[in-house]
């Protein structure tokens, strides 16, 4: 199973506009990975989206779809972490710590 297949099974009820935005943000290469590999790459994708929103000021109405996509990516990263097995708590903590570290490294916009 690919990450794309995993995601398709979960995103069926997601509004079309958000599904399209997620597809735009998640590269073909990432979507083709097995879930266990994709889970390690999702924090970077989330960070890139957050950095882009922050660079544009983050408070505009145009940022809403990107913020929803960011939320979905982080949520899917945590769900995927749980579904690939292993030490779920440690992997989920690492994912969140990486996102926080990336945000702190950036400093104020």
C-alpha positions as CSV (number, residue, x, y, z in Angstrom):
1,X,0.0,0.0,0.0
2,X,1.2,3.5,-0.8
3,X,0.7,6.6,1.3
4,X,-1.6,7.8,-1.5
5,X,-3.9,4.8,-1.0
6,X,-3.8,5.2,2.7
7,X,-4.7,8.9,2.4
8,X,-7.5,8.2,-0.2
9,X,-9.2,5.9,2.3
10,X,-9.3,8.7,4.9
11,X,-9.9,11.7,2.8
12,X,-13.1,10.6,1.0
13,X,-15.3,12.9,3.2
14,X,-12.9,15.9,2.9
15,X,-14.3,18.8,0.9
16,X,-13.1,18.7,-2.7
17,X,-11.2,22.1,-2.4
18,X,-9.2,20.8,0.5
19,X,-8.5,17.5,-1.1
20,X,-7.2,19.3,-4.2
21,X,-5.0,21.5,-2.0
22,X,-3.6,18.5,-0.2
23,X,-2.8,16.8,-3.5
24,X,-1.0,20.0,-4.6
25,X,1.1,20.0,-1.4
26,X,1.9,16.3,-1.2
27,X,4.3,15.5,-4.0
28,X,3.8,12.5,-6.3
29,X,7.0,11.1,-4.8
30,X,5.7,11.4,-1.3
31,X,2.3,9.9,-2.2
32,X,4.1,6.9,-3.8
33,X,6.0,6.0,-0.6
34,X,5.0,3.3,1.7
35,X,3.2,4.7,4.8
36,X,6.1,4.0,7.1
37,X,8.4,6.1,4.9
38,X,5.9,8.9,4.3
39,X,5.3,9.5,8.0
40,X,8.9,10.7,8.4
41,X,8.5,13.2,5.6
42,X,5.1,14.8,6.6
43,X,6.6,17.2,9.2
44,X,8.7,18.9,6.5
45,X,5.7,19.3,4.3
46,X,3.7,20.8,7.2
47,X,6.6,23.1,8.0
48,X,6.9,24.3,4.4
49,X,3.2,25.1,4.4
50,X,3.4,26.9,7.7
51,X,6.4,28.9,6.6
52,X,4.6,29.9,3.4
53,X,1.6,31.1,5.4
54,X,3.8,33.0,7.9
55,X,5.8,34.6,5.1
56,X,2.5,36.0,3.7
57,X,1.4,37.3,7.1
58,X,-0.8,34.4,7.9
59,X,-3.9,36.4,8.8
60,X,-5.4,36.9,5.4
61,X,-8.6,35.1,4.3
62,X,-6.5,33.5,1.5
63,X,-4.4,31.7,4.2
64,X,-7.5,29.8,5.5
65,X,-7.2,26.9,3.0
66,X,-3.5,26.6,3.6
67,X,-4.1,26.5,7.3
68,X,-6.7,23.8,6.9
69,X,-4.3,21.9,4.8
70,X,-1.6,22.3,7.4
71,X,-3.9,21.0,10.1
72,X,-4.9,18.1,7.9
73,X,-1.2,17.2,7.2
74,X,-0.3,17.2,10.9
75,X,-3.5,15.2,11.7
76,X,-2.7,12.7,9.0
77,X,0.9,12.4,10.1
78,X,-0.3,11.5,13.6
79,X,-2.9,9.0,12.3
80,X,-0.3,7.5,10.0
81,X,2.1,7.2,12.8
82,X,-0.4,5.2,14.7
83,X,-1.3,3.0,11.8
84,X,2.3,2.0,10.9
85,X,2.9,0.4,14.2
86,X,6.0,0.3,16.4
87,X,6.3,2.8,19.2
88,X,3.4,5.0,18.4
89,X,3.9,7.4,21.3
90,X,7.6,7.9,20.6
91,X,7.1,8.5,16.9
92,X,4.2,10.9,17.5
93,X,6.2,12.8,20.0
94,X,9.1,13.0,17.5
95,X,6.8,14.3,14.8
96,X,5.4,17.1,17.1
97,X,8.9,17.9,18.5
98,X,10.2,18.3,14.9
99,X,7.4,20.7,14.1
100,X,7.9,22.8,17.2
101,X,11.7,22.8,16.7
102,X,11.2,24.1,13.1
103,X,8.9,26.8,14.3
104,X,11.3,27.9,17.1
105,X,14.2,27.9,14.7
106,X,12.3,30.3,12.5
107,X,11.8,32.8,15.2
108,X,9.3,35.7,14.9
109,X,8.2,36.5,11.4
